[in-house]
Structure formats: structure tokens, C-alpha cells
Amino acid sequence: MAGSFLSGSTTILRRPSDRRRSVSASGVSSLMRCTPTSVADVRLHRAAACGEVGYHDRVAASSSQMSSNSLTLRFLAVLALLTTLNITFLGVNWTRKDTSHACSIDDVIDGVSRFIRSSGVYEINTVMSEPCKKTVSTGKSKEHLIASIKEIVSECRNRNVSKQINRTLRNPFITLFTTWSQTDDIEMKHVHNRTLHNWSMFRPMVELFVFTNSTEVAAVARAHGAGVMPIFEHNAGGVPVLRWMFQEVRKRAHIYSKLQGYVNSDILFTEQFVDTLGAIVRNNNLSQPYLVVGRRTNVLDVTFNESRSFSGIEAAAKQRGVLFGANAEDFFITNAAFPWGKILDVVVGRLAYDNWLVGHTICNLRIKTIDVTDTMLAVHQTTKSGGNFEGFKHEHAGYNRVLFRKHGLDPTWENGFTICAQELTFVNLCGEIQVVERDDFWNQCKCKYSDHRNHRTKL
């Protein structure tokens, strides 16, 4: 995105187009504050001090798998900080009042970006803008800048290589499952075929199961290499119970599988799926339970050609995708420590089960929940016949709400939104996905108890 400080990252900081900040003595302290050195700096960016419009709490619908260019610009965010801390090598005239031709941080970032893209083929002073050419032309200044660039590139490459090596050790590291009713709707049949084809692209890192009592659905599942499991516990006209499916999958999951996840049968993923979940596995104690959720991006009329590749899915989401509300949750991924025995017999595909599950996990079970919206694109294949509110159209749409009343429950739906998760994922400057604590909770996320590790206040 033009003018973004961290291009390709899920955190977007924008500059006003009519301002360019030069490197001046009076601006050193504010520039240091403007440079995001931690996730707290990124998410609570000070507009007044930095001249930024601030953090936008939504990911672009097409968060692309990191390319060399996006990685390059992440390096530059660090370089901006190095630049402010190494003002001496820039040789800037601090007393200059007219900054229209001064060498600005923007100029340095643009020049270094061109230098990295060329892999160092061109002399660094030749790719700099005119105001900066003199400041990096001297021997010591040039040496220091090039050394800083090489150090950052080397560090990020080493860390990414290590990540790839670790990733190959999981085979499979997640068991994914879904369910759907047999249908005569040709459009929905295409949706299910596209979904299974998409998920099968993650093998051998992911193993697949479909819960069904339909021979037709079972045949489709097997054709895509998915295992088939019969439905024994169901309600609301034959819809399987979520708790029971998780418990059954754990019995059949591969011995190496560290995560189990239910996903609605119309959701497509990209490589961000395994990258994000891999980062979560690496950064969490598997003996402690956690739940992974996120928002979806609605894309109308996804074609097979688009769905057959990760890049095609990303392009479709970028062109016509719309990030849906934080109240709509289409996937639930847990580790083996999650206590599914403490979950009511809610059924999937019907209203209210998703918000109740997340809210119950956060507020009553007090289990860590992780929002992966910013690092994992989840495309909902919106159809003309189904739209984006299919749950309202079923005959037993209100089944879960009746179940809650039978148990004397009056849930606060809002604290089960994705934006109430205690932790979230983001992309750091080296292109790695990290898990951090959320510190900007929506007011409606408050739970009905007084103490909680995420610092929420009592109702």
C-alpha cells in the first residue's frame, strides 16, 4: 500500500501525503517514538507525536504470503530506527530551518529499498535521492549503512530458514474436519468440492476428516483423500454436536497431530493457515489449553480456477473480498488439552453457538483464546442462494438458544467476539508470525467476574 510504513504487514501506519519528515535535531525524540519497536508501539501509535492517522484494526482482505518486496520493507522499519540512532553518519545540518530539500527518513527508506531489491548490485549512493546522496557518499557513512542492512537481512534469513526446518518436522501437525448435509444445490456442491480441494493442498501437514451419514457426501470426501466418520451424536434435525466431533477426532487423529480444528465447509485458506498455526504451536505450551479463532473474508462467486491456488484465492479476496464482522466465527482450532467435556451440546451451522463458545472459553473456563485475523486469510465462498447469513435460514436456526435457556443461561454474546480474544497474531519485521497479548479491548468484552489476566474490568 502506497505510503504504508510496514508494507505487507497486518499493522498499517499511514502518513499524510502532504508531509515529509526530515531528519532534524528537534525531531529526533518524536521519530524514535514513531518507530514501532514493540507491538505496543505499533498498536498504540501516537498520532499527535508522529503525524500518523493511527492503527486500523482490520487486516486487508488479501493479506498476501510474504514476498521478497514486503520482506524488504519490513527491514526498512528497523533501518528507520537505526537511522535516527546513527544521525552522525548522515551528516545532517541540524540548524537548517528550510527542510524542503533535506534528506528525510522517507528518502533514506526509499533509497535503501531500491538497494535491497537490487541485491546490492548498484552503489548505495547512486540509488539514493539527490538530498541524501552526499550524506551516504563518504566511506565511513556508506560502510556503516551497508553493514546495518546486511546484518538485518542475514538475521531475518537465518530465522526464516530455521522456521522452515521446524515446519517440516510436523507431519501432520493439525487434524482438520468439517460436515455438511447432502444437498441438490449445484452451487453448494461446487463450494464443497472447492473447499476439500483447497484443504488437500496442505498435505502432509494437515489430515482431513468429514463427518457424514450420506453415501454421496462420503464419496466426495474420499475422492479428495479425506477420512469419513459417521455421525452418532446429533440434534436439530441431524446436525452433529461440536463437542462430540472434537472428542471423536482426537481418537482418530495422527499421533503427531498437535491441533484439531473444526472449519465450516465453505472456507478456503492460503499458506498463511499453516504458517500461523505453526507459529502458535511453537510459541505455546501444548500442556495448556487454548482456542484459535478469527474473522472471515466474504468473497462472492469464487471460481474453481481461483480456488485451485493460494495466489488465486488471495487475488479474489483482494479484488472483491469484504472482511466480515467480529461476531461471525467459522473455525475453532484447539490443542488436545482443551476441555471439550465442559462444553454444552451445541450444534454447528445454527445461530449463537460460536459466540457462546468463545465467550464461555474466555470468561468461564478462563482459557487463552488467540485471534489470528491479522495473519490468516479465511475466505468464505459467498453464494447467491446462501448469502452471508445462511444460519438464519435453517429450520432449526434457534436450537442453540433454546439449549442455553434450558440450562438457565443468558449469554453475553459480545464477549464471544473475535476481538475479545486475549491474544492475537501479527507479522514482525522479519516476516515471522508472533503471538502477543491484546491490550486494546473493546468495552463490550468485559466478563462477569472481577479478576482476569487480560486486565478487563468488573462489570
C-alpha positions in Angstrom: 0.0 0.0 0.0 1.5 3.3 -1.0 2.8 5.3 1.9 2.5 2.5 4.5 5.3 2.2 6.9 5.2 -1.6 7.2 4.2 -2.8 3.7 2.8 -6.3 3.6 2.3 -6.4 7.4 -1.1 -6.6 9.1 -0.4 -3.4 11.0 -0.8 -0.4 8.8 0.5 3.0 9.7 -0.2 5.7 7.1 1.4 9.1 6.6 -0.4 12.2 5.4 0.5 12.6 1.7 1.3 16.3 2.1 4.0 15.9 4.8 7.6 14.6 4.6 9.6 14.5 7.8 13.3 15.5 7.5 15.9 14.3 9.9 16.4 17.2 12.2 17.5 17.6 15.8 14.1 18.8 17.0 12.5 15.7 15.5 14.8 13.0 16.9 12.8 12.2 20.0 9.5 12.1 18.1 10.9 10.0 15.4 12.1 7.5 18.0 8.6 7.3 19.4 7.2 7.0 15.8 9.4 3.9 15.2 7.4 0.8 16.2 9.9 -1.1 18.4 7.3 -3.3 20.0 3.8 -4.5 19.3 2.5 -2.0 21.9 4.1 0.8 19.9 2.6 -0.5 16.7 -0.9 -0.9 18.1 -1.0 2.3 20.2 0.8 4.5 17.7 0.7 8.2 18.8 -0.9 10.2 16.0 -0.1 13.6 17.6 3.6 12.9 18.0 4.1 11.1 14.8 1.7 12.7 12.3 0.1 9.4 11.6 -3.6 8.6 11.2 -3.2 5.6 13.5 -3.7 1.9 13.7 -6.6 0.3 11.7 -7.9 -2.8 13.5 -8.6 -4.9 10.4 -6.4 -6.8 8.0 -6.6 -6.2 4.3 -8.8 -8.8 2.7 -5.9 -10.2 0.7 -3.1 -10.3 3.2 -0.6 -11.9 0.8 2.0 -14.5 1.6 5.2 -12.5 2.3 7.1 -11.7 -0.9 10.6 -10.5 -1.2 9.4 -6.9 -1.6 7.3 -7.0 1.5 10.1 -8.5 3.5 12.3 -5.8 2.2 10.1 -3.1 3.5 9.9 -4.7 6.9 13.7 -4.4 7.1 13.3 -0.7 6.4 11.2 -0.1 9.5 14.2 -1.2 11.6 16.5 0.8 9.4 14.4 3.9 10.2 15.2 3.4 13.8 18.9 2.8 13.1 18.9 5.9 11.1 17.7 8.1 13.9 20.2 6.5 16.3 23.1 7.0 13.8 22.4 10.6 12.9 26.1 11.3 12.9 26.8 9.2 9.8 24.1 11.1 7.9 25.9 14.4 8.5 22.7 16.4 8.5 22.7 20.1 9.1 20.6 20.3 12.4 20.2 24.0 12.3 18.5 24.0 8.9 15.1 25.6 9.1 14.1 25.0 5.5 13.6 21.2 5.3 12.1 21.1 1.8 15.4 19.8 0.4 16.7 18.0 3.5 17.4 14.3 3.5 14.3 12.8 5.2 13.7 9.5 6.7 11.3 8.8 3.8 14.2 9.4 1.4 16.5 7.1 3.2 13.9 4.3 3.3 13.1 4.7 -0.4 16.8 4.5 -1.3 17.6 1.5 0.9 14.5 -0.2 -0.5 15.9 0.1 -4.0 19.4 -1.0 -2.8 18.0 -4.2 -1.3 15.8 -5.0 -4.3 18.9 -4.8 -6.5 20.7 -7.2 -4.1 23.4 -4.7 -3.8 24.3 -4.6 -7.5 24.2 -0.8 -7.5 26.2 1.5 -5.3 24.0 2.7 -2.4 24.7 6.4 -3.0 23.5 6.0 -6.6 20.1 4.7 -5.6 19.5 7.5 -3.1 17.5 10.6 -3.9 19.5 13.8 -4.5 19.2 15.2 -0.9 20.7 12.0 0.5 23.5 11.2 -2.0 26.1 13.4 -0.2 25.2 12.0 3.2 26.0 8.4 2.2 28.8 9.0 -0.2 31.6 9.2 2.3 33.4 6.0 3.1 32.5 5.5 6.8 28.9 6.5 6.3 28.5 4.1 3.4 30.2 1.3 5.3 28.0 1.7 8.4 24.8 1.8 6.4 25.6 -1.3 4.3 26.8 -3.2 7.3 23.5 -2.5 9.1 21.5 -3.6 6.0 23.5 -6.9 5.7 23.1 -7.6 9.4 19.3 -7.3 9.3 18.9 -9.3 6.1 21.2 -12.1 7.5 19.3 -12.2 10.7 15.9 -12.5 9.0 17.1 -15.1 6.6 18.5 -17.2 9.4 15.3 -17.0 11.3 13.2 -17.9 8.3 15.4 -20.8 7.4 15.0 -22.1 11.0 11.3 -21.7 10.7 11.1 -23.8 7.5 13.2 -26.5 9.1 10.9 -26.7 12.1 7.9 -26.7 9.9 9.0 -29.9 8.1 9.0 -31.8 11.4 5.2 -31.7 11.7 3.7 -34.3 9.5 0.8 -33.8 10.1 0.6 -31.2 12.9 -3.1 -30.5 12.6 -6.3 -32.6 12.1 -9.0 -30.6 10.2 -12.6 -31.7 10.0 -16.0 -30.4 8.8 -19.5 -31.6 8.0 -22.4 -30.7 5.7 -25.8 -32.1 4.8 -26.4 -33.7 1.4 -27.9 -31.2 -1.0 -29.2 -30.9 -4.5 -28.0 -27.4 -4.8 -25.3 -27.5 -7.6 -23.8 -24.2 -6.4 -23.2 -25.7 -2.9 -21.8 -28.9 -4.3 -19.2 -26.8 -6.2 -18.4 -25.0 -2.9 -17.8 -28.2 -1.1 -15.6 -29.6 -3.8 -13.5 -26.4 -3.9 -13.1 -26.5 -0.1 -11.9 -30.1 0.0 -9.5 -29.4 -2.9 -8.1 -26.4 -1.1 -7.6 -28.2 2.2 -6.0 -31.2 0.5 -3.3 -28.8 -0.8 -1.9 -28.7 2.8 -0.9 -32.3 2.9 1.1 -33.8 4.5 1.0 -31.1 7.2 -2.8 -31.5 7.6 -5.0 -34.5 7.7 -8.7 -34.3 6.8 -12.0 -35.8 8.1 -15.6 -35.3 7.0 -18.5 -36.2 9.4 -21.5 -37.5 7.4 -24.1 -40.3 7.2 -24.6 -39.6 3.5 -23.0 -42.0 1.0 -22.9 -39.2 -1.6 -21.0 -36.8 0.7 -18.7 -39.7 1.8 -17.8 -40.4 -1.8 -16.9 -36.7 -2.4 -14.8 -36.7 0.8 -12.9 -39.8 -0.2 -12.3 -38.5 -3.7 -10.3 -35.7 -2.1 -8.4 -38.1 0.3 -10.4 -37.2 3.4 -11.4 -39.7 6.0 -15.1 -40.3 6.7 -16.6 -40.6 10.1 -20.3 -41.4 10.8 -22.4 -39.1 12.9 -23.7 -40.7 16.0 -24.5 -37.7 18.2 -26.7 -35.1 16.6 -29.6 -32.7 17.2 -31.6 -30.0 15.4 -32.6 -32.3 12.5 -29.4 -34.4 12.2 -26.7 -31.7 12.8 -23.7 -33.1 14.6 -22.7 -31.9 18.1 -19.5 -29.9 18.1 -18.2 -31.3 21.4 -18.7 -34.9 20.2 -16.9 -34.3 16.9 -13.8 -33.0 18.6 -13.7 -35.9 21.0 -14.1 -38.4 18.1 -11.4 -36.7 16.1 -9.0 -36.9 18.9 -9.4 -40.7 18.9 -8.6 -40.9 15.2 -6.0 -38.1 14.9 -2.5 -38.9 13.9 -0.1 -39.4 16.7 1.9 -36.3 15.6 -1.1 -34.1 15.3 -0.9 -31.3 17.8 -4.0 -29.4 16.9 -7.6 -30.3 16.0 -9.9 -27.9 14.2 -13.5 -27.6 13.0 -14.0 -25.4 10.0 -17.2 -24.6 8.1 -17.3 -26.4 4.8 -17.3 -23.2 2.7 -14.0 -21.7 4.0 -10.8 -21.5 1.9 -7.3 -20.9 3.3 -3.9 -19.9 1.9 -0.4 -20.8 3.1 -1.0 -18.4 6.0 -3.0 -21.1 7.5 -0.1 -23.5 8.3 2.3 -20.6 8.9 0.1 -19.1 11.5 -0.8 -22.3 13.3 2.8 -23.4 13.1 3.8 -20.2 14.9 1.2 -20.8 17.6 2.4 -24.4 18.2 6.0 -23.2 18.5 5.1 -20.4 20.9 2.6 -22.2 23.3 2.9 -24.9 25.9 0.9 -27.8 24.5 0.0 -28.9 28.0 -2.0 -25.7 28.5 -5.3 -25.4 26.6 -6.0 -22.7 24.1 -8.6 -21.9 21.4 -7.8 -20.3 18.0 -10.5 -18.2 16.2 -10.6 -15.5 13.5 -12.7 -13.4 11.2 -13.6 -14.4 7.6 -13.5 -12.5 4.4 -16.6 -12.8 2.2 -15.9 -13.3 -1.5 -18.9 -13.7 -3.9 -18.8 -16.3 -6.7 -15.3 -17.9 -6.2 -14.4 -19.9 -9.2 -12.5 -23.2 -9.4 -9.6 -21.5 -11.2 -9.3 -19.0 -8.3 -9.6 -21.7 -5.6 -7.1 -24.1 -7.1 -4.1 -22.0 -6.0 -3.3 -19.9 -2.9 -2.4 -16.9 -5.1 -5.8 -17.2 -6.9 -7.6 -17.1 -3.5 -5.6 -14.1 -2.4 -6.3 -12.3 -5.7 -10.0 -12.9 -5.4 -10.1 -11.7 -1.8 -8.2 -8.6 -2.8 -10.4 -7.8 -5.7 -13.9 -8.3 -4.2 -13.5 -9.5 -0.6 -15.1 -7.9 2.4 -13.9 -8.6 5.9 -16.9 -9.8 7.8 -17.9 -8.9 11.4 -16.1 -10.0 14.5 -19.3 -11.8 15.7 -19.1 -14.4 12.8 -16.7 -17.2 13.6 -16.3 -20.1 11.1 -13.4 -22.1 12.6 -12.4 -23.3 16.0 -8.9 -24.8 16.5 -7.7 -26.3 19.8 -5.0 -28.4 21.2 -5.5 -31.7 22.9 -5.6 -30.0 26.4 -8.8 -28.2 25.6 -11.6 -29.5 27.9 -14.4 -30.3 25.4 -16.1 -32.3 28.1 -17.1 -28.9 29.7 -18.8 -27.6 26.5 -22.6 -27.9 26.1 -24.0 -29.9 23.2 -24.3 -27.1 20.8 -24.6 -27.9 17.1 -22.7 -26.3 14.2 -24.3 -24.2 11.5 -27.0 -22.8 13.8 -27.2 -19.5 15.5 -25.3 -18.4 18.6 -23.1 -21.4 19.2 -19.9 -19.6 18.1 -20.2 -16.5 20.3 -21.3 -18.6 23.3 -18.3 -21.0 22.8 -15.7 -18.2 22.6 -17.3 -16.2 25.5 -17.6 -19.3 27.6 -13.9 -20.2 26.9 -12.7 -16.7 27.8 -14.9 -15.8 30.7 -15.9 -19.0 32.4 -13.2 -21.5 31.6 -10.6 -18.7 31.5 -8.7 -20.4 28.7 -6.5 -18.4 26.4 -8.1 -17.5 23.1 -6.0 -16.4 20.1 -7.3 -14.2 17.3 -5.5 -14.9 14.0 -7.4 -12.5 11.8 -4.3 -10.3 11.1 -2.2 -13.2 9.8 -4.6 -15.8 8.4 -6.9 -15.2 5.4 -10.1 -17.2 5.7 -12.2 -16.8 2.6 -16.0 -17.5 2.8 -17.3 -18.6 -0.5 -20.5 -16.5 -0.6 -23.1 -17.8 -3.0 -26.1 -16.0 -4.4 -28.5 -18.6 -2.9 -27.0 -18.7 0.5 -25.5 -15.3 1.0 -23.7 -14.4 4.2 -26.4 -15.2 6.8 -27.2 -18.8 6.0 -27.6 -19.8 9.7 -30.8 -17.7 9.9 -32.5 -19.7 7.2 -32.4 -23.2 8.7 -35.5 -24.8 10.1 -33.8 -25.3 13.5 -31.9 -22.0 13.4 -32.8 -21.2 17.1 -31.8 -24.7 18.5 -28.7 -23.5 20.4 -30.5 -20.6 22.0 -33.2 -22.9 23.3 -30.4 -25.1 24.7 -28.9 -22.2 26.6 -32.3 -21.3 28.1 -32.8 -24.9 29.3 -29.5 -24.6 31.2 -30.6 -21.3 32.7 -28.1 -19.3 30.7 -28.4 -15.8 29.3 -25.1 -15.4 27.5 -23.5 -12.0 26.8 -22.8 -12.6 23.1 -20.5 -9.7 22.7 -17.7 -11.1 24.9 -17.6 -14.0 22.5 -16.5 -11.9 19.5 -13.0 -12.5 18.0 -11.9 -9.0 19.1 -12.3 -10.1 22.7 -9.6 -12.8 22.4 -6.8 -12.3 25.0 -4.1 -12.7 22.4 -3.5 -12.1 18.7 -1.0 -12.8 16.0 1.0 -10.3 14.0 3.9 -10.2 11.5 7.1 -9.0 12.9 9.8 -7.1 11.0 11.5 -10.3 9.8 8.3 -11.6 8.4 7.7 -14.1 11.2 4.3 -14.6 12.8 4.3 -13.9 16.5 1.6 -14.3 19.3 1.2 -11.3 21.6 -1.2 -10.2 24.3 -4.0 -7.9 23.2 -4.1 -4.6 25.1 -6.9 -2.7 23.2 -10.1 -4.4 24.3 -13.5 -3.3 23.1 -15.6 -2.2 26.0 -18.2 -4.9 25.4 -15.6 -7.6 26.0 -16.0 -7.3 29.8 -16.6 -10.6 31.6 -18.8 -11.1 34.6 -16.1 -11.6 37.1 -13.6 -9.4 38.8 -10.1 -10.7 38.0 -8.6 -11.8 34.8 -5.2 -12.0 33.3 -6.1 -9.7 30.4 -6.8 -6.8 32.7 -10.5 -6.5 31.9 -12.6 -4.6 34.4 -15.5 -5.8 36.5 -19.0 -5.3 35.1 
